[in-house]
Amino acid sequence: MAEMSVVVNRNRSVGDAAEFLRVSFIGPHRNNPSLSLSTATTTPPLPLQTPFSTEPAAAPSSSGHSMAPNNSNSQKHPPFNPLHGVIKFFQGFGSLIFNSHRSGGGGGERNHKENAPSNIFCPPALALEDKSRPWDSHGLEAGVVVQLKRLSGYKKYKVSRINFLNPRTRAAATGAEESFSDMVSLQPGGVYTKQTLIQELESLSSSPYFDKIDFDFKTNPDGSVDVNIPFEETVYPSKSRIRCVSIGLIPDEQPVEIDPNMTAKEQVELMRRENEKYKRRINGGRECILPKEVEGEIRGMLMQTTCLRASLLRRVLNKIQKWYHDNGYHGAFVINHNNLENNHGGDIVVEMVEGDIIKLGIVFQDKLGIVCEGNTDIALIKRVLPKEVAVGNVYNRRAFEEAMQNLGSLNIFSSISRGYGSDEKNNGGISAQFALQELQQKWSDVSTEWSIVPGRNSRPTLASIQPGATVSFGYRNIKGLNRSLQGAITLGNLFSPEDDISYNFDYTHPYLDGIDDPRNRTFKAECFNTKKVSPVFTGGPGVSNSPIWDYSRQSKFSYGLVMEEVKTRDEGGDIVGRGNTVSYNGEANGPPTTLSGTGVDRMAFLQANLTRDNTRFLNGALVGTRDIFQVDQGLGIGSKFAFFNRHKISTTRFFPLMKVEEGKGKAPPPVLVLHGMYGGCVGDLPNHEAFTIGGPTSVRGYSVGEIGASRNKLELAAEIRVPVKGSAYAYAFAEHGNDLGSSVSVEGNPTKSYMRNGHGSSYGAGVKIGNVRAEYAVDHNSNKGGFFVHFGDRF
């Protein structure tokens, strides 16, 4: 025989009588039930009217029947109509409680979910709640303080604030939030059940930082609660120093079970052995990497007090943890501290797991992410990894990010990812791994373009539209050592490919002395044929094309042998030996274009470049110093056995004009940029190799070479940068360029032939957004200004 009982409670005020309707369905089969109705009148207990109570409104017996009410204190009420109670029951009025709840013996969300056969019936605390809200209102007036044991086990409470209080004054405890907030897993805005709150209190009570601690709750008008934590912190004898020991790689000791039948002497002996074992464990650990400066700061904190309070101990431990995380050691954490009860002083022993790297794997993956065999030599990969990324070192996130950047700079991987976690056999160790996807070794590419060349009267025509194409190909990562061979052939006009064809082939051989050699010498051979307008023989307004030199922010030295053939052509493509200046009789009598005088020069020279770059980004603003020295030395090989020396030195300083706090999201400082460059040459220098003055990378406001062409030159510049938003900044500048009177030393004097001044200044202002510079500049030679748009940095 099965029985299910439902109790209907029609509540009144506290102390009033209440009527109960028990509906019992009794029968051997659910399709043939018999209905019995019974009523009773009783005075409900006080917890029934308290929304925070977990006590049931009426406690049925284990057999399923209601416990007999105490009628001795009952008040007289009109007779209760059972039919009316049934109607109210099915309309959802009142509180519906299954006997299965009553027999559960307690509250809590867990019992509610396990015992309730259907979510149609709700406990009293949830009967009138808004089901669309993920948390439940406390159901009390605002400002009421409620103890933890009075909370309802059926509700989910939203926490608005967490307050640490002095238990005597109920005022906020000074410094408590800084010391203990990270120990509390509760968060403002979080939703928690009574059981979760009880577990949180038990966890805090078991910590060595509190002598007494409790929870109570203050109700808010919006239905949420504030968690008040009155506590008394533990006080230890004073300490003067700390000792941090890394024990992450020491195997854990097995816990010792104490035999209850041990004598006192045996227990003392056991504790002595365990103490000796602990000392050996601590002495077997290594000293942590915590700097002496941080230990000194902690020593100063400890010596300011006559006792060691738990709040101070927590601040000390938080300071240690903060240093590790701020410096990228995200696998380090404090696991224990000891020697606190010693009344004779001594050090606070802090046991740490620093996250030692015990495994470092490198795997290759295909495009589907499946592990496969790679082509790249593992020694090459390990060479570019920072020294911190190695077995035996402490895991550092910044070092691993630098490792990924170094791997990306090899330009042989399409995807680079890393992963790390606790080692399976040693929880104190870190197992890290790099997963690499290699680019295809052999590649080729074809691109086409259409260019419109000005015809007569500088106007384009249909006949002047020229289709062009570029074929590129390469073979990268030869023998897995990052050697590469690549080339490109460009046809400027497919209709007449022989008129405008250029090519570029280069071979790069890094680590010339071997992968294991500390020297990083690279051999590079390049063969090219290119065509461009020479500013030496054009000059004046209207020439706007200029190369943009991008210097990497690193110090480096390079040298090599350059062999070149230079042909000078006119606008029609014919080889010419002189410039475009035309005399009255129609003959070209401009300055010679080549050293040989035939329009074709062949020469060989050595080239060396030394870059010392100490610049860095301060919140997005470039600051620091950069010095560049370049020299070309002719070997006397080629046309007229040219022997010359050309040298150039430049220095740039980026001064921050104010001190700013460095960090992510912080504002960059305004920066003052000072730049100077000197170039000079001696010997048989061809005119096409002369220095040009003017242009976006020389003196702004002028076209390339508009100021002059010379054998010596001096350029000075000053610029002030003011951050605007993000990486954008506004700037103002002033620049000057001078040929130092050396234009007359250039054969044919192109500066005079093309009516240039040989010196010039400019000033202006602009804004840089991303990689685009938009500026307005005024040149002093013509006293006219203009707007310019350039790509890349000036310095």
C-alpha positions in Angstrom: 0.0 0.0 0.0 1.3 3.4 -1.0 0.6 6.6 0.7 1.4 10.2 -0.2 0.5 13.1 2.2 0.2 16.8 1.4 -0.1 19.3 4.1 -1.8 22.7 3.3 -1.0 25.5 5.7 -3.0 28.7 5.8 -0.8 31.0 7.8 -1.9 34.0 9.9 0.3 36.2 12.1 2.8 34.9 14.6 1.0 33.3 17.6 -2.3 32.9 15.7 -3.8 29.5 15.1 -3.4 27.9 11.7 -5.5 25.3 10.0 -3.9 22.3 8.3 -5.4 20.2 5.6 -3.9 16.8 5.1 -4.8 15.1 1.8 -3.9 11.4 1.7 -4.2 9.2 -1.3 -4.2 5.6 -0.1 -4.7 2.5 -2.1 -2.9 -0.6 -3.5 -2.8 1.0 -7.0 -2.5 4.6 -8.2 -5.4 4.1 -10.6 -7.7 3.1 -7.7 -7.0 5.5 -4.9 -9.3 6.4 -2.0 -9.4 10.0 -0.8 -9.5 10.9 2.9 -9.6 14.4 4.3 -8.8 15.5 7.8 -8.4 18.8 9.4 -6.5 20.0 12.5 -6.0 23.3 14.2 -2.7 24.2 16.0 -0.5 27.1 16.9 2.5 26.9 14.6 6.0 27.3 16.0 7.9 30.6 15.5 10.3 29.2 12.8 7.3 28.8 10.5 7.0 32.6 10.3 10.7 33.3 9.8 11.8 33.1 6.1 15.4 32.3 7.1 14.3 29.2 9.0 15.0 25.7 7.6 12.7 24.0 10.1 9.5 22.5 8.5 6.1 23.9 9.2 4.7 20.5 10.4 6.7 17.4 11.0 5.1 14.3 9.8 6.1 11.0 11.3 8.2 8.5 9.5 5.1 6.5 8.6 3.8 9.4 6.6 1.0 10.6 8.9 1.0 14.0 10.5 2.2 14.3 14.1 -0.7 15.1 16.4 -1.0 18.8 17.2 -1.0 20.1 20.7 -4.7 21.2 21.1 -4.3 22.3 24.7 -3.2 25.8 23.6 -5.5 25.9 20.6 -7.8 28.8 19.9 -11.4 28.4 18.7 -12.0 29.1 15.1 -14.9 28.7 12.7 -15.2 25.2 11.4 -12.9 24.5 8.5 -14.4 23.5 5.2 -12.3 20.7 3.6 -13.7 21.3 0.1 -12.6 24.9 0.4 -9.2 23.8 1.4 -8.8 21.4 -1.5 -9.8 24.2 -3.9 -7.2 26.5 -2.4 -4.7 23.8 -2.6 -5.0 23.4 -6.4 -5.1 27.1 -7.0 -1.6 27.4 -5.5 -2.5 29.3 -2.3 -0.6 28.5 0.8 2.6 26.5 1.2 2.8 22.9 -0.1 5.1 20.5 1.6 5.7 16.9 0.8 6.1 14.5 3.7 9.2 13.4 2.0 10.7 16.8 2.9 9.6 16.3 6.5 11.3 13.0 6.8 14.5 14.4 5.4 15.5 15.7 8.8 16.9 19.0 7.8 17.1 21.8 5.3 19.6 22.8 2.6 19.4 22.9 -1.1 20.8 19.4 -1.4 18.0 17.8 0.5 15.4 19.8 -1.3 16.7 18.6 -4.7 17.1 15.0 -3.7 13.8 14.5 -1.9 11.3 16.6 -3.9 9.6 14.4 -6.4 8.4 17.4 -8.5 9.3 21.1 -8.8 5.6 21.9 -8.8 5.6 21.9 -5.0 7.9 24.4 -3.3 9.1 24.8 0.3 7.6 27.8 2.2 10.6 30.0 1.7 10.3 29.8 -2.1 6.5 29.9 -2.4 6.2 33.5 -3.4 9.6 34.0 -5.1 10.1 35.4 -8.6 11.1 32.3 -10.7 12.7 34.5 -13.4 15.4 35.7 -11.0 18.4 33.4 -10.3 18.5 34.3 -6.6 15.9 34.6 -3.9 15.0 37.6 -1.8 15.6 37.3 1.9 11.9 38.3 2.6 12.7 40.5 5.6 12.7 44.2 6.3 15.9 46.1 5.4 18.5 46.6 8.1 17.8 43.4 10.0 20.9 41.4 11.2 20.3 37.6 10.8 22.5 34.8 12.2 23.8 32.1 9.8 21.8 29.4 11.5 18.6 31.3 10.8 19.1 31.3 7.0 16.8 29.2 4.9 18.3 26.1 3.4 16.0 26.4 0.4 17.1 29.8 -0.7 19.9 31.2 -2.8 21.2 34.5 -1.3 22.8 37.2 -3.3 25.8 38.9 -1.5 26.2 42.6 -2.0 29.1 43.4 0.3 31.6 41.6 2.6 32.6 43.4 5.8 35.3 42.4 8.3 34.3 43.7 11.7 35.7 44.1 15.1 33.5 41.8 17.2 33.4 44.2 20.2 32.7 47.5 18.5 31.1 46.1 15.3 33.2 48.7 13.4 35.2 47.9 10.3 38.5 46.2 11.2 41.4 48.3 10.0 43.6 46.6 7.3 41.6 43.4 7.5 40.3 43.5 3.9 43.9 43.8 2.6 45.1 40.9 4.7 42.2 38.4 4.6 40.1 39.2 1.5 41.9 36.7 -0.6 41.1 34.0 1.9 37.4 34.4 1.4 36.0 32.8 -1.7 32.7 34.7 -1.4 32.5 37.6 -3.9 30.2 40.6 -4.0 27.4 39.9 -6.5 27.7 36.1 -6.0 24.8 33.9 -5.2 25.2 31.3 -2.4 23.2 28.7 -0.5 23.3 28.2 3.3 25.3 25.1 2.9 28.0 26.9 0.9 28.1 29.7 3.6 28.5 27.1 6.3 31.4 25.4 4.5 33.1 28.8 3.9 32.9 29.5 7.7 34.2 26.1 8.6 37.1 26.6 6.2 38.0 30.0 7.7 37.6 28.6 11.3 40.2 25.9 10.6 42.9 28.4 9.3 45.7 29.4 11.7 44.9 33.1 11.3 41.7 33.3 13.5 41.0 32.6 17.1 37.3 33.3 16.6 35.3 34.0 13.5 31.6 34.1 12.7 29.2 35.1 9.9 26.1 37.2 10.2 24.0 38.9 7.6 22.4 42.4 7.2 19.4 42.6 4.9 19.2 45.1 2.1 16.2 46.7 0.5 16.8 45.0 -2.9 16.6 41.6 -1.3 20.3 40.9 -1.2 22.4 40.6 2.0 25.7 42.0 3.3 28.0 39.4 4.8 29.5 40.6 8.1 32.6 38.7 9.4 33.3 39.5 13.1 36.7 37.9 13.9 39.6 37.8 16.4 42.9 37.3 14.7 45.6 35.0 16.1 48.7 36.6 17.7 52.1 35.0 17.6 55.4 35.8 19.2 57.4 38.5 17.4 59.7 37.6 14.5 62.4 39.5 12.8 63.1 37.7 9.5 61.7 35.2 7.1 63.3 32.2 5.3 61.8 31.1 2.0 62.5 27.6 1.0 61.5 25.9 -2.3 60.3 22.4 -1.6 58.4 21.8 -4.8 60.6 19.0 -6.0 60.9 17.2 -2.6 58.6 14.2 -2.3 55.8 14.5 0.1 56.1 12.7 3.4 53.4 10.1 4.2 51.3 11.0 7.2 52.0 9.1 10.4 49.1 7.5 12.2 49.4 7.7 16.0 48.5 4.6 17.8 46.1 5.5 20.6 47.7 2.8 22.8 51.1 4.6 22.7 52.6 5.6 26.0 53.4 9.3 26.6 57.1 8.5 26.2 56.5 6.8 22.8 54.4 9.8 21.7 57.3 12.2 22.7 59.7 10.0 20.8 57.5 9.9 17.7 57.1 13.7 17.7 60.9 14.1 18.0 61.4 11.8 15.0 58.8 13.7 13.0 60.5 17.0 13.9 63.9 15.8 12.8 62.3 14.5 9.6 60.8 18.0 9.0 64.1 19.7 9.6 65.8 17.4 7.0 63.0 18.2 4.6 63.5 22.0 5.0 67.2 21.7 4.9 66.9 19.6 1.7 65.1 22.4 -0.1 66.8 25.2 -2.0 66.7 28.9 -1.3 63.9 30.7 -3.2 64.7 33.2 -5.9 63.1 36.0 -3.9 65.4 39.0 -4.1 67.2 40.3 -1.0 65.6 43.7 -1.4 62.1 42.1 -0.9 63.4 40.2 2.1 64.7 43.5 3.5 61.4 45.2 3.1 59.6 42.3 4.9 62.2 42.5 7.7 61.3 46.2 8.1 57.6 45.3 8.4 58.3 42.7 11.1 60.5 44.9 13.2 57.9 47.6 13.5 55.7 45.5 15.8 56.2 43.8 19.2 54.1 40.8 18.2 53.3 39.0 15.0 49.6 39.4 14.3 47.9 37.2 11.7 47.0 40.2 9.6 50.7 41.2 9.4 51.6 37.6 8.6 49.0 37.6 5.7 50.4 40.9 4.4 53.9 39.4 4.4 52.7 36.3 2.5 50.8 38.4 0.1 53.8 40.5 -0.6 55.9 37.4 -1.4 53.1 36.0 -3.7 52.7 39.4 -5.4 56.4 39.7 -6.2 56.3 36.3 -7.9 53.2 37.0 -10.0 54.3 40.6 -10.9 57.5 39.2 -12.3 55.9 36.5 -14.4 56.4 33.5 -12.0 52.8 32.3 -12.2 53.5 28.8 -11.1 54.8 29.9 -7.7 52.7 29.9 -4.5 53.1 29.7 -0.7 52.0 26.3 0.6 52.9 26.5 4.3 54.6 28.5 7.0 56.1 27.3 10.3 58.1 28.2 13.4 55.4 30.7 14.5 54.9 29.4 18.1 58.6 29.7 19.0 58.8 32.2 21.8 62.6 32.5 21.3 62.3 34.5 18.1 63.9 32.9 15.0 62.8 33.1 11.4 59.4 32.5 9.8 59.9 29.5 7.6 57.9 30.0 4.4 57.6 26.8 2.3 57.0 27.5 -1.4 56.4 25.7 -4.6 58.1 27.9 -7.3 57.1 25.9 -10.3 60.4 24.3 -11.4 60.4 23.1 -15.0 61.1 19.4 -15.0 59.9 18.6 -18.5 60.1 20.7 -21.7 58.7 19.2 -24.8 58.7 20.3 -28.5 56.3 18.7 -30.8 55.3 19.3 -34.4 51.8 19.2 -35.7 50.2 19.1 -39.1 47.3 21.4 -40.3 44.8 19.2 -38.4 46.7 19.5 -35.1 47.9 15.9 -35.3 51.4 15.2 -34.0 53.8 14.5 -36.8 57.5 14.5 -37.7 59.0 17.9 -38.2 61.7 19.1 -40.5 63.3 21.8 -38.3 66.3 20.8 -36.3 65.5 20.8 -32.5 68.9 22.3 -31.8 67.8 25.4 -33.8 64.6 25.7 -31.8 66.5 25.4 -28.5 69.0 28.0 -29.6 66.4 30.8 -29.9 64.8 29.9 -26.6 65.7 32.3 -23.7 67.9 30.7 -21.1 65.1 30.9 -18.5 63.1 28.4 -20.7 65.0 25.2 -19.7 64.7 22.2 -17.5 65.8 23.1 -13.9 64.7 26.8 -14.1 61.6 28.3 -12.6 58.6 28.7 -14.9 58.3 32.3 -16.0 55.4 33.4 -18.2 57.4 36.4 -19.7 60.2 34.2 -20.7 57.8 31.8 -22.5 56.2 34.8 -24.3 59.7 35.9 -25.4 60.3 32.3 -26.6 57.2 32.4 -28.7 58.3 35.8 -30.2 61.8 34.3 -31.0 60.2 31.3 -32.6 58.0 33.5 -34.7 61.0 35.6 -35.8 62.4 32.5 -37.6 59.6 32.8 -40.1 59.3 29.1 -40.6 56.2 28.3 -38.5 52.6 29.0 -39.4 51.3 28.4 -35.8 53.0 28.5 -32.4 51.3 27.5 -29.2 52.5 26.6 -25.7 51.0 24.7 -22.8 52.0 24.0 -19.3 50.7 22.2 -16.1 51.6 20.3 -13.1 53.7 17.2 -13.7 51.9 13.9 -13.3 54.5 12.4 -11.0 55.6 15.6 -9.1 52.9 18.1 -8.3 55.5 20.7 -7.5 57.0 20.6 -10.9 55.9 22.1 -14.2 55.7 20.3 -17.5 55.8 22.7 -20.5 55.4 22.1 -24.2 55.7 24.0 -27.5 53.4 22.9 -30.4 54.7 24.0 -33.8 53.2 23.9 -37.3 55.7 24.4 -40.0 55.2 26.5 -43.1 55.5 24.7 -46.5 59.1 24.5 -47.5 58.6 25.2 -51.2 56.3 28.0 -52.3 55.5 30.2 -55.3 53.3 33.1 -56.0 52.1 35.1 -59.0 50.7 38.6 -58.8 49.6 41.0 -61.5 49.1 44.8 -61.5 48.1 47.6 -63.9 50.0 50.8 -64.0 49.0 54.1 -65.7 52.0 55.9 -67.1 51.5 59.6 -68.0 51.6 60.2 -71.7 51.9 63.5 -73.6 51.0 66.6 -71.6 51.3 64.4 -68.5 47.9 62.9 -69.1 47.3 59.2 -69.1 45.8 57.6 -72.2 44.6 54.1 -73.0 47.9 53.4 -74.7 49.7 54.3 -71.5 48.0 51.6 -69.5 50.7 48.9 -68.8 49.9 45.4 -67.3 52.7 44.0 -65.1 53.3 40.8 -63.3 55.6 39.5 -60.5 56.6 35.8 -60.1 57.9 35.0 -56.6 59.3 31.6 -55.4 61.3 30.3 -52.6 62.7 27.4 -50.7 62.7 28.0 -46.9 64.2 26.1 -44.0 66.7 24.1 -46.0 67.9 21.1 -44.1 65.9 22.3 -41.1 68.5 25.0 -40.3 66.5 28.0 -41.5 68.5 28.5 -44.6 66.5 30.0 -47.4 66.7 30.7 -51.1 64.1 33.0 -52.7 63.7 35.1 -55.7 61.3 37.4 -57.7 61.1 38.4 -61.3 59.0 41.5 -62.1 57.9 42.6 -65.6 56.7 46.2 -65.6 55.1 45.8 -69.0 53.9 42.5 -70.3 53.5 44.0 -73.8 57.2 44.8 -73.9 58.9 42.7 -71.2 62.4 43.5 -72.4 61.9 47.2 -71.7 61.3 46.9 -68.0 62.4 43.7 -66.3 63.8 43.4 -62.8 64.8 40.5 -60.6 65.9 39.8 -57.1 67.5 36.6 -55.9 69.0 36.1 -52.4 70.3 33.2 -50.3 70.5 33.4 -46.5 72.7 31.1 -44.4 72.3 31.8 -40.7 74.5 30.4 -38.0 77.5 30.3 -40.3 79.7 28.9 -37.5 77.2 26.2 -36.5 74.1 25.9 -34.4 76.1 25.4 -31.1 78.5 28.3 -31.7 77.7 31.3 -29.5 78.5 33.6 -32.4 75.5 34.4 -34.6 77.0 35.3 -37.9 74.9 35.1 -41.0 76.0 34.8 -44.6 73.7 36.5 -47.2 74.2 36.7 -50.9 71.9 38.9 -53.1 71.7 39.4 -56.8 69.2 42.0 -58.1 68.4 44.3 -60.9 66.2 47.2 -60.1 65.1 50.5 -61.7 64.3 53.8 -59.9 64.5 57.5 -60.5 67.7 59.1 -59.2 67.1 62.3 -57.2 70.6 63.4 -58.0 69.6 64.2 -61.6 65.9 65.2 -61.1 65.5 67.2 -57.9 63.1 70.1 -57.5 59.4 70.0 -56.6 57.3 67.1 -57.8 59.5 64.2 -56.8 57.8 62.4 -53.9 59.0 58.8 -54.0 61.5 57.9 -51.3 62.6 54.8 -49.6 61.6 54.4 -45.9 64.3 52.8 -43.8 63.0 50.7 -40.9 65.5 50.0 -38.2 64.8 47.2 -35.8 65.0 48.0 -32.1 68.0 45.9 -31.3 71.8 46.3 -31.4 73.4 44.5 -34.3 76.5 44.5 -36.6 76.5 43.4 -40.2 79.1 43.4 -43.0 79.3 42.1 -46.5 80.6 42.4 -50.1 78.5 44.3 -52.6 79.1 44.0 -56.4 76.8 46.0 -58.6 76.3 47.2 -62.1 74.5 50.6 -62.5 73.0 51.8 -65.8 71.5 55.3 -66.1 68.7 55.7 -68.6 66.6 58.6 -69.7 62.8 58.7 -69.8 62.8 56.8 -73.1 64.8 54.0 -71.6 68.0 54.8 -73.5 71.4 54.6 -71.7 72.8 58.1 -71.2 76.0 59.4 -69.7 74.8 62.9 -68.7 71.8 64.4 -67.0 68.8 66.1 -68.6 70.0 69.7 -68.7 69.7 70.8 -72.3 71.7 73.6 -73.9 70.4 76.1 -76.5 71.6 74.0 -79.3 69.6 70.9 -78.0 72.6 68.9 -76.8 72.6 67.3 -73.3 75.3 69.0 -71.3 74.2 68.1 -67.7 76.4 66.6 -65.1 77.8 63.1 -65.8 75.7 60.3 -64.5 78.4 57.7 -64.1 82.1 57.5 -63.2 82.9 55.9 -66.5 81.1 58.5 -68.5 79.3 55.8 -70.6 76.2 55.5 -68.5 77.3 52.1 -67.2 79.2 51.6 -63.9 80.5 48.4 -62.4 82.1 48.4 -59.0 82.7 46.3 -55.9 82.8 47.6 -52.3 82.7 46.3 -48.7 79.8 47.5 -46.6 79.5 47.4 -42.8 76.7 48.6 -40.5 76.7 48.9 -36.7 73.5 49.7 -34.9 73.3 50.4 -31.2 69.6 50.5 -30.3 68.5 50.8 -26.7 65.0 52.2 -27.4 61.9 50.7 -25.7 58.2 51.5 -25.4 57.0 53.3 -22.3 53.3 52.8 -22.2 53.3 52.9 -26.0 55.7 55.9 -26.4 59.2 55.2 -27.9 62.0 56.3 -25.5 65.7 55.7 -25.3 68.7 56.0 -27.6 69.7 54.8 -31.1 73.1 55.2 -32.9 73.8 54.0 -36.4 77.2 53.9 -38.2 77.6 52.8 -41.8 80.7 52.7 -44.0 81.2 51.7 -47.7 84.7 51.0 -48.8 85.5 50.8 -52.5 87.9 48.1 -53.6 89.3 49.6 -56.8 87.5 46.9 -58.8 85.4 47.9 -61.8 84.9 51.1 -63.8 88.0 53.3 -63.6 89.1 51.2 -60.6 86.9 53.2 -58.2 88.5 53.5 -54.8 86.5 55.5 -52.3 85.2 55.7 -48.7 81.7 56.8 -47.9 80.6 56.9 -44.2 77.5 58.0 -42.4 76.7 58.3 -38.7 73.5 59.2 -37.1 72.3 59.6 -33.5 68.8 59.9 -32.1 67.6 60.6 -28.6 64.0 60.1 -27.3 63.6 61.9 -24.0 60.4 61.5 -21.9 59.4 64.9 -20.7 57.6 63.7 -17.6 57.7 60.7 -15.2 54.7 58.4 -15.6 53.7 55.1 -14.0 54.5 52.3 -16.2 51.9 49.6 -16.8 49.1 48.4 -19.0 46.5 51.0 -19.7 48.7 53.8 -18.3 49.1 57.1 -20.2 52.3 57.5 -22.2 54.5 60.6 -21.6 55.2 63.4 -24.1 58.5 62.8 -25.8 61.2 65.2 -27.1 63.2 63.7 -30.1 66.6 65.1 -31.0 68.3 63.8 -34.2 71.6 64.5 -35.9 73.2 62.9 -39.0 76.6 63.5 -40.7 77.7 61.9 -44.0 80.9 62.2 -45.9 83.0 60.6 -48.6 86.4 60.8 -50.1 87.9 59.3 -53.3 86.3 58.3 -56.6 82.6 58.4 -55.8 80.2 58.2 -58.7 77.5 60.9 -58.9 74.7 58.4 -58.6 76.1 57.5 -55.1 76.2 61.1 -53.8 74.3 62.1 -50.8 70.9 63.8 -51.4 69.3 66.3 -49.0 65.6 66.8 -48.7 62.6 64.4 -48.4 60.4 62.7 -45.8 63.4 60.9 -44.2 65.8 63.8 -44.6 64.3 67.3 -44.3 60.6 67.3 -44.4 58.7 69.8 -46.6 60.9 69.2 -49.6 61.0 66.6 -52.3 63.7 64.0 -52.3 67.0 65.7 -53.3 65.3 69.1 -53.7 67.9 70.8 -51.5 70.9 69.4 -53.1 73.4 66.6 -53.9 76.7 66.6 -52.2 79.7 64.6 -51.0 79.2 65.7 -47.4 76.0 66.6 -45.6 74.7 67.5 -42.1 71.1 67.1 -40.9 69.6 68.3 -37.7 66.1 67.8 -36.4 64.0 68.3 -33.3 60.5 67.0 -32.7 58.1 67.0 -29.8 55.4 64.3 -29.5 52.3 64.6 -27.4 50.0 61.6 -27.0 46.4 62.0 -28.1 44.6 58.7 -27.7 45.9 55.1 -27.8 48.9 54.9 -30.0 48.2 58.1 -31.9 50.1 61.3 -31.1 50.4 64.8 -32.4 53.8 66.3 -33.1 55.6 69.5 -34.1 59.1 69.6 -35.7 61.9 71.8 -37.1 64.6 70.5 -39.4 67.7 71.7 -41.3 69.9 70.2 -44.0 73.2 71.5 -45.3 75.7 70.3 -47.9 78.6 72.0 -46.0 79.7 73.5 -49.3 80.6 70.2 -50.8 78.2 70.4 -53.7 80.9 71.9 -55.9 83.0 68.8 -55.3 80.5 66.6 -57.1 81.5 66.3 -60.7 79.3 68.6 -62.8 77.8 70.2 -59.7 74.2 68.8 -60.0 73.1 71.2 -57.2 73.9 74.2 -59.3 72.9 72.6 -62.6 69.3 72.0 -61.2 69.2 75.3 -59.4 69.1 74.0 -55.8 70.2 76.0 -52.7 72.4 73.4 -51.1 70.8 74.1 -47.7 67.3 74.4 -46.4 65.2 74.4 -43.2 61.6 73.5 -42.5 59.1 73.4 -39.7 55.6 72.0 -39.3 53.2 69.9 -37.4 51.2 66.7 -37.9 49.6 63.7 -36.4 50.5 60.0 -36.5 47.8 57.4 -36.4 49.0 53.8 -36.7 51.6 53.7 -39.4 50.3 56.8 -41.2 51.8 60.3 -40.8 49.8 63.3 -42.0 51.6 66.6 -41.6 51.8 70.2 -42.8 55.3 71.5 -43.5 56.7 74.8 -44.6 60.1 75.0 -46.4 62.1 78.2 -45.9 63.6 78.3 -49.3 60.2 79.0 -51.0 58.3 80.1 -47.9 55.5 77.9 -49.0 53.8 75.1 -47.1 52.0 71.9 -48.1 50.2 68.8 -46.8 52.0 65.5 -46.9 51.0 61.9 -46.1 53.8 59.4 -45.4 54.0 55.8 -44.1 56.4 54.8 -41.3 58.4 56.7 -38.7 60.7 59.6 -39.4 63.2 58.4 -36.8 
